[in-house]
Amino acid sequence: MTRICGDASDFAASALHGYCLAHHDIVRPVRGGVVRRTQSDNGKVALVVGGGSGHYPAFVGYVGKGFAEASVAGDIFASPSTQAIINVARAANRGGGVILGYGNYAGDVLNFGIAAERLRDEGIDVRVLATTDDVASADDSNRAMRRGIAGDLTIFKIAGGAAEAGLPIDDVDRIGRHANDWTRTFGVAFGGCTIPGEKDKLFTVPKGRMALGLGLHGEPGIDEQDIPDVQHLAKLLFERVMNEAPAGAPAKVAVLLNGLGSTKYEELFVLWEALGVLFVDAGLTVVAPLVGEYATSLEMAGCSLTLTWLDDELEQFWRAEVHTPALNRARVDGEALLALPAEESSVFSFEKASSVDGEAGGRCVAGALLKLSHALAKAEAELGRIDAQAGDGDHGQGMARGSAAAERMALLAAKAGAGAMSVLGAAADAWADRAGGTSGALWGEGLRAFSTALSDDVKPTAEQLVRGARLAMDRIMALGGAKPGDKTLIDALAPFVEAFDHGVKSGRPVVDAWRMGAEASEKAADGTRDLTPRLGRARNHAQRSIGLPDAGALSLALAARVVGEFISNKTDY
């Protein structure tokens, strides 16, 4: 958070100024915060939300049609001053009264409370709405002591929707309190956050561990445990919230899966996939869920799960249209999709072999890919580490994914009685489809070219294997444009093909000829450490790669060795 900081003492003010410049069509600045740029109707209730900065999009991101009328912004993790609250509330007041919404923290309670008293002395009807959704901050018997965290989003959205609909302040106040009473949040942190201008985090979490029950102001949580897999993390969050479900609550819920600042959206989507099953199993209907960053804590790593149980009245305002920088959507109809329809088991086709020998050839190819898949899975981390020195570090992962997909498809095809050509062809397409990227495409096309030299009627012969290897090399070179010396997989593939070809033509058994090719390939792959990359991303980091072998060449050599070992155990080779 301190990488782009400017004057740390002015960080919050500078961020607010920049926000107003970026969203000048929706908000305008006033001393202490922002108000809607477009004027609301006279007599409308004004929902004014706020708290400390460092939580964007809470709270200024909530200002707009269907949500808040204005927002007050304090310094980082600090309550706004009484005067700032008064000033923003005055600017927001449209004659229908003001509701001040904030999280239940001591500084906010004090300053918003004093501001409410002074505004009432001016003749403005002011109500206060302190959110108390954090189940980790107090037990159920002391719910009034709980903090307000990500539940601010659902509670204020519902209250803001009621205000936008033109309801009088008594009703908006009642609906907001009702939403708060039926909202629960629980969160976890994988790492702490840093105040702008400071060097150290407010708290740290040991590697591989997570803090339970975090707060939004850098509070470290109430407990700690190892980070579980995604299914168990989903279950932990779900159960902690569901265990606090309001008595007699309906089966419809608004749900927010919230990122705390540095948890990637893709990670949240993976977690949402796991959570969907739990909602279905619990018989809950999810209405207009939100997955993303809505209440953060600077760059804190972590996430939280919020549920707001919905009766008909609350549901109406949760679904209502809203247009703000943080949330912009038309009215939402229908329920959430929590599971996608099952995909077809396979999009790849293969032909059944016409002979017993053909089926044996298919099983042989599948067996070789099985061994290769296991070997590449073991080598994944090392291949990724080497690739990261001058590339993007994804080579090991791509090879592991691609070979695993090829293995599954090959076993499926072999079980169906396909021959060698069909098994390898289907496996090649599966490899390319799952691995993705340049490497996936080259391996997929190379293996498919190899398959065209084989037959579905007989087991692969020595001549077919040699021709297949050469076709694979030619196809990869034609697609990628690489040649020996460019520090790519071709530097390991070309020596393999030439040595294997020479061995077969010299009358050696396939096992011996293949071993000769594999040894030549391994030697050449090791020799790539002295080469300078000329293609791909690695060429931009050429000096960094000097002294390290090419990851693609290493994986090719590994494949040659593993398949050779498989062949050596076949009595008919």
C-alpha positions in Angstrom: 0.0 0.0 0.0 2.9 2.4 0.5 4.3 2.0 -3.0 2.2 4.8 -4.3 1.8 7.0 -1.2 2.9 10.6 -1.7 2.8 12.4 1.6 1.6 9.7 4.0 -0.1 12.2 6.3 -2.3 13.4 3.3 -2.9 9.9 1.9 -6.6 9.7 2.7 -7.3 13.2 1.5 -5.4 12.7 -1.7 -7.1 9.4 -2.4 -10.5 11.1 -1.8 -9.6 13.9 -4.2 -8.5 11.5 -6.9 -11.7 9.5 -6.4 -13.9 12.6 -6.9 -11.9 13.4 -10.1 -12.4 9.8 -11.4 -16.2 9.7 -10.6 -17.2 13.4 -11.1 -20.3 12.3 -13.0 -21.6 10.6 -9.8 -20.2 12.5 -6.8 -19.0 15.9 -5.9 -16.7 16.7 -3.0 -17.8 18.5 0.1 -15.7 19.2 3.2 -15.3 15.9 4.9 -16.6 13.6 2.2 -18.8 13.3 -1.0 -22.4 13.8 -1.9 -24.4 12.8 -5.0 -23.8 15.1 -7.9 -27.4 14.8 -9.1 -30.0 16.3 -6.8 -32.4 13.9 -5.2 -36.1 14.8 -4.8 -37.0 17.2 -2.0 -38.4 15.3 1.0 -36.3 12.2 0.3 -34.6 10.5 3.3 -30.8 10.9 3.0 -28.7 7.9 3.9 -25.2 9.2 4.9 -22.7 6.4 5.5 -19.1 6.6 6.5 -16.1 5.7 8.6 -12.4 5.6 8.3 -10.6 5.5 5.0 -8.6 2.4 3.8 -11.7 0.3 3.1 -12.6 1.2 -0.4 -15.1 0.8 -1.9 -16.6 1.3 1.6 -17.8 3.9 2.1 -17.5 6.6 -0.7 -18.0 3.9 -3.4 -21.6 3.4 -2.1 -22.8 6.9 -3.0 -25.2 7.0 -5.9 -28.7 6.2 -7.0 -30.3 3.4 -5.0 -27.7 3.5 -2.3 -26.3 6.3 -0.2 -26.9 10.0 -0.6 -23.5 10.9 0.8 -20.4 9.5 2.6 -18.1 10.9 5.2 -14.4 9.9 5.0 -12.1 9.9 8.0 -8.4 9.3 8.0 -7.0 5.8 7.6 -8.9 3.5 10.0 -10.0 6.5 12.0 -13.5 7.9 12.5 -14.4 11.1 10.7 -14.7 14.1 13.0 -18.0 15.3 14.3 -17.7 18.4 12.3 -17.1 16.5 9.1 -20.2 14.4 9.7 -22.3 17.4 10.4 -21.0 19.2 7.2 -21.7 16.2 4.9 -25.1 15.5 6.5 -26.2 19.1 6.0 -25.2 18.9 2.3 -27.0 15.7 1.9 -30.3 16.6 3.7 -33.2 16.9 1.3 -35.8 17.6 3.9 -36.9 14.0 4.7 -34.4 13.5 7.5 -31.0 11.9 7.7 -29.9 8.4 8.6 -26.3 8.1 9.7 -24.9 4.7 8.9 -21.5 3.5 10.3 -19.8 0.5 11.8 -20.0 -0.1 15.5 -16.6 1.1 16.6 -15.9 3.4 19.5 -14.7 6.4 17.6 -17.5 6.2 15.1 -20.2 5.7 17.8 -18.9 8.8 19.6 -18.5 11.1 16.6 -21.7 10.1 14.7 -23.6 10.2 18.0 -22.5 13.8 18.8 -23.1 14.8 15.2 -26.7 13.4 15.4 -27.4 15.4 18.6 -26.2 18.7 17.0 -28.1 18.1 13.8 -31.2 17.4 15.8 -30.7 20.7 17.6 -30.8 22.3 14.1 -34.2 20.8 13.5 -33.1 17.9 11.3 -34.7 14.5 12.0 -31.6 12.3 12.4 -31.4 8.5 13.1 -28.3 6.4 13.6 -27.7 2.9 12.2 -24.7 1.2 13.7 -23.9 -2.1 11.9 -23.1 -5.1 14.1 -22.7 -8.1 11.7 -19.3 -9.5 12.8 -20.0 -12.7 14.7 -16.4 -13.1 15.8 -16.3 -9.9 17.8 -18.9 -10.9 20.5 -21.2 -13.8 21.3 -24.9 -13.7 20.5 -25.9 -12.6 24.0 -23.8 -9.4 23.4 -24.8 -8.7 19.8 -25.0 -5.0 20.4 -21.2 -5.1 21.1 -20.3 -6.6 17.7 -18.4 -4.7 15.1 -19.7 -3.7 11.7 -17.6 -5.2 8.8 -18.6 -6.3 5.3 -22.2 -6.5 6.2 -22.2 -2.7 5.8 -22.7 -3.4 2.1 -25.9 -5.4 2.4 -27.4 -3.4 5.2 -26.8 0.0 3.7 -27.9 -1.2 0.2 -31.2 -2.3 1.6 -31.7 0.9 3.6 -30.6 3.0 0.6 -33.1 1.2 -1.6 -35.9 2.0 0.9 -34.9 5.6 0.9 -34.7 5.7 -2.9 -38.2 4.3 -3.0 -39.4 7.4 -1.2 -40.3 5.8 2.1 -40.6 8.0 5.2 -37.7 8.1 7.7 -39.5 5.9 10.2 -39.8 3.1 7.7 -36.3 3.5 6.3 -34.9 3.4 9.9 -37.0 0.3 10.7 -35.9 -1.5 7.5 -32.2 -0.7 8.1 -32.3 -1.9 11.7 -34.2 -5.1 10.5 -31.5 -5.7 7.9 -28.8 -5.3 10.5 -30.6 -7.7 12.9 -30.6 -10.3 10.1 -27.0 -9.9 8.9 -24.0 -12.0 9.9 -20.4 -11.9 8.7 -17.3 -14.1 9.4 -13.9 -13.6 7.9 -10.3 -14.9 7.7 -7.0 -13.3 7.0 -3.9 -14.8 5.4 -1.8 -11.7 6.0 -2.0 -8.3 7.6 -2.1 -4.8 6.2 0.3 -1.8 6.3 -0.6 1.8 7.1 0.6 4.1 4.4 4.0 5.5 5.2 4.8 2.7 7.7 7.2 -0.2 7.0 5.7 -2.9 9.1 2.3 -4.6 8.9 -0.2 -4.1 11.7 -0.1 -7.9 12.3 1.5 -10.9 10.6 0.2 -14.4 10.0 2.8 -17.2 9.8 3.2 -18.8 6.4 0.6 -21.4 5.7 -1.6 -20.2 8.5 -4.7 -18.0 8.6 -6.2 -15.8 11.3 -9.9 -16.3 12.1 -12.3 -13.5 12.9 -10.4 -10.6 11.5 -11.5 -6.9 11.8 -11.3 -4.2 9.2 -8.8 -2.0 11.1 -6.0 -4.5 11.1 -7.2 -6.5 14.1 -5.4 -9.9 14.0 -8.4 -12.1 14.7 -9.4 -14.4 17.6 -7.7 -17.6 16.6 -5.3 -19.1 14.1 -5.1 -22.4 12.1 -3.5 -23.9 9.0 -5.0 -22.7 5.7 -7.3 -25.6 4.6 -8.2 -26.6 1.1 -11.0 -24.6 -0.6 -13.8 -27.0 0.3 -12.9 -26.9 4.0 -12.4 -23.1 3.9 -15.9 -22.7 2.3 -17.3 -25.0 5.0 -15.6 -23.1 7.8 -17.0 -19.7 6.6 -20.4 -21.1 5.9 -20.8 -22.9 9.3 -19.5 -19.9 11.3 -22.2 -17.7 9.8 -25.0 -20.3 9.7 -24.4 -21.1 13.4 -25.5 -17.5 14.1 -28.6 -17.6 11.9 -31.5 -15.5 13.3 -34.3 -17.4 14.9 -37.2 -17.9 12.5 -35.2 -16.5 9.6 -36.5 -17.3 6.1 -34.7 -19.5 3.5 -33.8 -16.6 1.2 -30.5 -14.9 1.7 -28.4 -12.0 0.2 -24.8 -13.2 0.1 -21.5 -11.3 -0.1 -18.2 -13.0 -0.6 -15.8 -10.2 0.1 -12.1 -9.8 -0.7 -10.1 -7.8 1.9 -7.6 -6.1 -0.4 -5.2 -8.5 -2.0 -7.1 -11.7 -2.5 -7.5 -12.1 -6.2 -11.0 -12.2 -7.8 -10.2 -15.6 -9.3 -9.5 -16.9 -5.8 -12.9 -15.6 -4.7 -14.6 -17.3 -7.6 -13.0 -20.6 -6.8 -14.3 -20.2 -3.2 -17.7 -19.2 -4.5 -17.9 -22.4 -6.5 -17.3 -24.4 -3.3 -19.8 -22.4 -1.4 -22.6 -22.9 -3.9 -22.9 -26.6 -3.0 -23.3 -25.7 0.7 -26.1 -23.3 0.0 -27.9 -25.9 -2.1 -27.5 -28.6 0.5 -28.8 -26.2 3.3 -31.9 -25.5 1.2 -31.1 -21.8 1.0 -32.2 -19.6 -2.0 -29.4 -17.1 -2.8 -30.6 -13.8 -4.2 -28.4 -11.5 -6.2 -25.0 -12.6 -4.7 -21.9 -10.4 -4.8 -18.4 -11.7 -5.2 -15.6 -9.2 -5.1 -14.1 -6.4 -3.0 -16.7 -4.3 -1.2 -15.2 -3.7 2.2 -11.4 -3.9 2.3 -8.6 -3.3 4.8 -5.9 -1.7 2.6 -3.9 -4.6 1.2 -4.9 -7.2 3.7 -5.0 -10.8 2.3 -8.2 -12.6 3.3 -11.9 -12.8 2.7 -15.2 -12.8 4.5 -18.7 -14.2 4.0 -21.8 -12.2 4.7 -25.4 -13.5 4.8 -28.4 -11.3 5.2 -31.6 -13.3 5.5 -34.4 -11.8 3.4 -38.1 -11.5 4.0 -40.3 -10.0 1.2 -39.6 -6.4 2.3 -35.9 -6.7 2.6 -35.7 -8.7 -0.6 -37.5 -6.0 -2.5 -34.8 -3.4 -1.7 -31.9 -5.8 -2.0 -33.0 -6.5 -5.6 -33.6 -2.8 -6.4 -31.7 -0.9 -9.1 -28.5 0.7 -8.0 -25.9 2.9 -9.8 -22.7 3.7 -7.9 -19.0 3.3 -8.6 -18.9 0.2 -6.4 -22.2 -1.4 -7.4 -23.9 -0.7 -10.7 -26.8 -3.0 -11.8 -30.4 -2.9 -12.9 -33.1 -4.6 -10.7 -32.2 -8.2 -10.3 -34.8 -10.8 -10.9 -34.7 -14.6 -10.3 -32.3 -16.6 -8.0 -28.6 -17.2 -8.3 -27.1 -20.0 -10.3 -25.1 -22.1 -7.9 -24.1 -25.0 -10.1 -23.5 -25.2 -13.9 -25.0 -28.0 -16.0 -22.8 -31.0 -16.2 -20.5 -30.9 -19.3 -20.3 -33.7 -21.8 -17.8 -36.2 -20.7 -15.7 -35.7 -23.8 -15.5 -33.6 -26.8 -12.9 -35.8 -28.4 -13.7 -38.8 -30.7 -11.8 -41.9 -31.5 -12.3 -45.1 -33.5 -12.4 -48.6 -32.2 -9.5 -50.8 -33.3 -10.3 -53.5 -35.8 -8.0 -56.2 -34.4 -6.6 -57.5 -31.1 -3.2 -56.2 -32.0 -4.7 -52.8 -32.6 -6.3 -52.7 -29.2 -3.0 -53.8 -27.6 -1.3 -50.9 -29.4 -3.8 -48.5 -27.9 -3.2 -49.9 -24.4 0.5 -49.5 -25.0 0.2 -45.8 -25.9 -2.1 -45.2 -22.9 0.4 -46.9 -20.6 3.2 -44.7 -21.8 1.2 -41.6 -21.2 0.2 -42.8 -17.7 3.9 -43.0 -16.8 4.7 -39.7 -18.4 1.9 -37.9 -16.6 3.1 -39.1 -13.2 6.6 -38.1 -14.0 5.7 -34.6 -15.1 3.5 -34.2 -12.0 6.6 -34.9 -9.8 8.7 -32.5 -11.9 6.1 -29.7 -12.0 7.7 -27.5 -9.3 11.2 -27.8 -10.6 10.2 -27.1 -14.2 8.2 -24.1 -13.0 11.2 -22.8 -10.9 13.5 -23.0 -13.9 11.0 -21.4 -16.3 10.5 -18.5 -13.8 14.1 -17.4 -14.2 13.5 -16.1 -17.7 9.9 -16.8 -18.5 6.5 -16.7 -16.7 7.0 -19.7 -14.5 4.0 -21.6 -15.8 5.7 -24.3 -17.8 5.7 -27.0 -15.1 2.0 -26.4 -14.3 1.1 -26.5 -18.0 3.0 -29.8 -18.6 1.5 -31.4 -15.6 -2.1 -30.3 -16.5 -1.6 -31.2 -20.2 -0.2 -34.7 -19.5 -2.8 -35.5 -16.9 -5.6 -34.6 -19.4 -3.8 -36.7 -22.1 -3.5 -39.6 -19.6 -7.2 -39.5 -18.8 -8.3 -39.3 -22.4 -5.8 -42.1 -23.5 -7.1 -44.4 -20.8 -10.7 -43.7 -21.8 -10.0 -44.3 -25.5 -8.0 -47.5 -24.8 -10.7 -48.8 -22.5 -13.2 -48.3 -25.4 -10.9 -50.4 -27.6 -9.2 -47.7 -29.7 -5.9 -48.4 -31.4 -2.6 -46.6 -31.1 -3.3 -43.8 -33.6 -6.7 -42.9 -32.2 -5.5 -43.1 -28.6 -2.6 -40.8 -29.2 -4.6 -38.4 -31.4 -7.3 -38.0 -28.8 -4.7 -37.6 -26.0 -2.9 -35.0 -28.1 -6.1 -32.9 -28.4 -6.8 -33.3 -24.7 -3.2 -32.2 -23.8 -3.5 -29.0 -25.9 -7.0 -28.3 -24.6 -6.1 -28.5 -20.9 -2.5 -27.2 -20.9 -3.3 -24.1 -23.0 -0.6 -21.5 -23.9 2.2 -21.9 -26.4 3.6 -25.1 -24.9 0.2 -26.8 -24.8 -0.4 -26.0 -28.5 3.0 -27.2 -29.5 2.9 -30.5 -27.5 -0.7 -31.1 -28.7 0.1 -30.6 -32.3 3.4 -32.5 -32.0 1.7 -35.5 -30.5 -1.1 -35.4 -33.1 1.4 -35.3 -35.9 3.1 -38.3 -34.2 -0.2 -40.2 -34.1 -0.6 -39.9 -37.9 2.4 -42.3 -38.4 0.7 -45.0 -36.3 -2.1 -47.4 -37.1 -5.2 -48.5 -35.3 -4.7 -52.1 -36.6 -1.3 -53.0 -35.3 1.0 -52.2 -32.4 3.5 -49.4 -33.2 6.5 -50.6 -35.2 10.0 -49.2 -35.0 9.6 -47.6 -38.4 6.3 -46.0 -37.4 7.8 -44.6 -34.2 10.7 -43.1 -36.0 8.4 -41.5 -38.6 6.1 -40.3 -35.9 9.0 -38.7 -33.9 10.2 -36.9 -37.1 6.7 -35.7 -38.0 6.3 -34.3 -34.5 9.5 -32.4 -34.7 8.7 -31.0 -38.1 5.2 -29.9 -37.0 6.6 -28.2 -33.9 9.3 -26.4 -35.8 6.9 -25.3 -38.4 4.4 -23.9 -35.9 6.9 -22.3 -33.4 9.6 -21.3 -35.8 12.3 -22.7 -33.6 15.4 -24.4 -34.7 18.3 -26.0 -32.9 20.3 -23.4 -30.9 17.3 -21.2 -30.1 17.1 -22.6 -26.5 13.7 -24.3 -26.8 12.4 -27.9 -26.7 13.7 -28.4 -30.2 17.3 -28.5 -28.8 16.3 -31.7 -27.0 13.9 -33.1 -29.6 16.1 -32.9 -32.6 19.0 -34.9 -31.0 16.4 -37.5 -29.9 15.0 -37.9 -33.3 18.3 -38.2 -35.0 19.8 -40.7 -32.5 16.6 -42.8 -32.4 16.4 -42.8 -36.2 20.1 -43.8 -36.5 19.7 -46.6 -33.9 16.7 -48.1 -35.8 18.4 -47.9 -39.1 21.5 -49.6 -37.6 19.3 -52.6 -36.8 19.1 -52.1 -33.0 16.1 -53.1 -31.1 13.5 -50.4 -30.4 14.4 -50.4 -26.7 18.1 -49.7 -27.4 17.4 -47.2 -30.2 15.0 -45.3 -28.0 17.5 -45.3 -25.1 20.1 -43.8 -27.5 17.7 -41.1 -28.4 16.8 -40.3 -24.8 20.4 -40.1 -23.8 21.2 -37.7 -26.6 18.1 -35.7 -25.6 19.2 -35.4 -22.0 22.7 -34.4 -22.9 21.4 -31.7 -25.3 18.9 -30.4 -22.8 21.6 -29.9 -20.2 23.7 -28.2 -22.8 21.0 -25.5 -23.3 22.3 -23.8 -20.1 25.0 -22.3 -22.4 22.6 -21.0 -25.0 20.9 -17.7 -25.3 17.1 -17.8 -25.9 16.0 -16.3 -29.2 12.3 -16.8 -29.1 9.4 -16.2 -26.8 9.3 -14.2 -23.6 12.7 -15.6 -22.5 14.5 -13.6 -25.2 13.7 -10.4 -23.3 15.5 -11.8 -20.2 18.3 -13.5 -22.1 21.1 -12.8 -19.6 19.1 -14.2 -16.7 18.7 -17.5 -18.5 22.5 -18.0 -19.1 23.7 -20.9 -16.9 20.2 -22.4 -16.6 18.9 -25.1 -18.9 15.7 -24.5 -20.9 12.6 -25.8 -19.1 11.0 -26.9 -22.4 14.1 -28.9 -23.4 14.2 -30.5 -19.9 10.6 -31.6 -20.1 11.1 -33.1 -23.6 14.2 -35.0 -22.4 12.3 -36.2 -19.3 9.5 -37.4 -21.6 11.9 -39.3 -23.8 13.5 -41.0 -20.8 10.2 -42.0 -19.1 8.7 -43.4 -22.3 11.9 -45.3 -23.0 11.7 -46.9 -19.5 8.2 -47.9 -20.2 9.1 -49.5 -23.5 12.0 -51.4 -21.9 9.5 -53.1 -19.7 7.5 -54.3 -22.7 8.5 -57.8 -23.7 7.5 -57.3 -27.3 9.9 -54.4 -27.8 
